[in-house]
Amino acid sequence: MSVLLTAGQAGDNPQLVPLLDGIEVARPGGGRPRSRPEAVVADKAYSHPSTRVLLRGRGIRFTCPERADQKAGRAAKGCRGGRPPAFDRVEYAGRNVVERCINRLKHFRDLATRYAKRAAYFRSELIIAAIVLWLQ
């Protein structure tokens, strides 16, 4: 699990690279942990061509719905607009698991009300709550 705390007004898309760099998944037989996920499923906030190029360059499958303005821009270009990016509805439905996990994290009062004033304390509370949910 990779957690990155930012200011409330910070955009989601610029934080994707540091978030991906923090991922380490243990291999079943031992060895160096895997640092590249097989796939990333995201919402429309990450639907930017630069994000798609970045993840394609890293060899990561990316599932994200296209924003309406991007569809309109492609349609306005006519035959030069290109093909729409691939979108797997079944894989995108798996994003529901993450949304439900965030909803369950909000049941922890300290996290929901943000009692911790310092980011390090809040991050620690978040990780402990995630461990508690994982152990249940």
C-alpha positions in Angstrom: 0.0 0.0 0.0 1.3 3.4 -0.9 0.0 6.5 1.0 0.8 10.1 0.0 -0.6 13.0 1.9 -1.0 16.3 0.2 -2.6 19.7 0.7 -6.4 19.8 0.1 -6.0 22.0 -3.0 -3.3 19.8 -4.6 -4.3 18.1 -7.8 -4.5 14.3 -8.0 -2.7 13.7 -11.3 0.7 15.3 -10.4 0.9 13.0 -7.4 0.6 9.8 -9.4 4.4 9.4 -10.1 5.4 9.7 -6.4 2.6 7.4 -5.4 3.7 4.7 -7.9 7.3 5.1 -6.8 6.2 4.2 -3.3 4.7 0.8 -4.2 6.6 -2.4 -3.3 4.9 -5.7 -3.5 6.5 -8.8 -2.0 7.2 -11.7 -4.4 5.7 -15.1 -3.3 9.0 -17.0 -3.5 11.2 -14.3 -1.9 13.6 -12.0 -3.7 13.5 -8.3 -4.5 10.0 -6.8 -4.1 8.2 -5.8 -7.3 7.9 -2.0 -7.7 5.7 -1.9 -10.8 2.0 -2.8 -10.6 0.4 -4.8 -13.4 -2.5 -2.4 -13.7 -3.7 1.0 -12.5 -7.5 1.7 -12.3 -8.3 5.3 -11.7 -11.1 7.8 -11.9 -11.5 10.7 -14.4 -9.2 12.9 -12.4 -6.3 10.9 -13.9 -7.6 10.9 -17.4 -4.9 13.0 -19.0 -2.9 12.0 -22.1 0.4 12.5 -20.2 -0.7 10.0 -17.6 -1.5 7.5 -20.3 1.9 8.0 -22.0 3.7 7.7 -18.6 2.0 4.4 -17.7 2.4 3.0 -21.2 6.1 3.8 -21.0 6.4 1.9 -17.7 4.5 -1.1 -19.1 1.5 -0.6 -16.8 -2.1 -1.4 -18.0 -4.3 1.7 -17.3 -8.0 1.7 -17.0 -9.7 5.1 -16.7 -12.8 6.6 -18.2 -12.3 9.4 -20.6 -13.5 12.9 -19.6 -16.4 14.5 -21.6 -14.2 17.4 -22.8 -11.6 14.9 -24.1 -14.2 13.0 -26.0 -15.6 16.3 -27.5 -12.1 17.4 -28.4 -11.4 14.2 -30.2 -14.7 14.3 -32.0 -14.1 17.9 -33.1 -10.8 16.8 -34.8 -12.8 14.4 -36.9 -10.8 11.6 -38.5 -7.6 13.1 -37.0 -8.9 12.7 -33.5 -7.6 9.2 -33.3 -9.1 6.2 -31.5 -10.5 6.4 -28.0 -8.3 4.9 -25.3 -9.1 1.3 -24.3 -11.5 1.0 -21.5 -12.3 -2.3 -19.7 -15.6 -2.0 -17.8 -15.0 -5.2 -15.8 -11.6 -4.1 -14.6 -12.9 -0.6 -13.8 -15.7 -2.2 -11.7 -12.9 -3.5 -9.4 -12.3 0.2 -8.3 -15.4 -0.3 -6.1 -13.2 -2.3 -3.7 -11.0 0.7 -3.1 -13.9 3.0 -2.7 -15.5 0.7 -0.1 -12.1 0.5 1.7 -12.0 4.3 1.9 -15.5 4.3 3.2 -14.6 1.8 5.9 -11.6 3.9 6.9 -13.9 6.8 7.5 -15.5 4.8 10.3 -12.4 5.4 12.4 -13.3 8.7 14.1 -9.7 10.0 14.3 -9.4 9.7 10.5 -12.8 11.1 9.7 -12.4 14.2 11.8 -8.7 14.6 11.3 -7.8 15.0 15.0 -4.1 14.6 14.2 -2.7 18.0 13.4 0.6 16.8 11.9 0.7 14.9 8.7 3.1 12.2 10.1 0.6 11.4 12.8 -2.3 11.3 10.4 -0.4 9.0 8.1 0.5 6.7 11.0 -3.2 6.6 12.1 -4.2 5.8 8.5 -1.7 2.9 8.2 -2.8 1.5 11.6 -6.4 1.7 10.5 -5.6 -0.1 7.3 -3.8 -2.8 9.2 -6.8 -3.3 11.5 -9.1 -3.6 8.4 -6.8 -6.0 6.8 -6.7 -8.2 9.9 -10.5 -8.4 10.2 
